[in-house]
Amino acid sequence: MIIAYLGRNVNDYRKNFLRYLAKLKFLCPVCGSNTGLHDSYDRHVHIDENIEWIVIQRVICTGCGKTHAVLPDFIKPYKHYCAADVEFTLRDIEDGAATEQANTVASTSTVKRWVREFKNRGFQAVGALRALLHNVFDENINEIKLTGLKIFGALEHVLDAFPTIESNSLAIGDANIWLTHHMAGIYV
Ligand SMILES: [Zn+2]
């Protein structure tokens, strides 16, 4: 899976995703070789009260032969919800809101699962982003600056050190764009 900026929303994506894809170049997150367009499949995503179907393009690696789905950053990987809904819900809860009061169409049990997974993966993603920053951009984040920060604060602090990219400007989305372009299997 590779996350990329492929439009502002479902409508933009539907109309223009092939144009966005044509502007981007993906290296295989597993082996680093070039990739080319492969096949596509349909998946659904919950946008507010609606279920929308979109086409997802896959690329294939010229080196190892693995295929990678290229997902727009406005959807959350492996979740059928839009990334903004998930992020704003998680931010509210991190700021102290009760799970039951979350302003989302997702059920309370779904929200509890989001929170649990975010707690498991959030700081792991911060660590992976720091490693990436060091390996790719030769930049280091001072550990002290991260002390006491919650997950979103830590993610934002680390993301600030990366170059600006075109995206939907979500912390989770931006983290996933960087992570999935460079590493396989690490995302938040
Ligand atoms: Zn490969």
Residues whose N, C-alpha, C, O or C-beta is under 5 A from the ligand:
A	BS01	ZN	C28 V30 C31 G32 S33 C61 G63 C64 G65
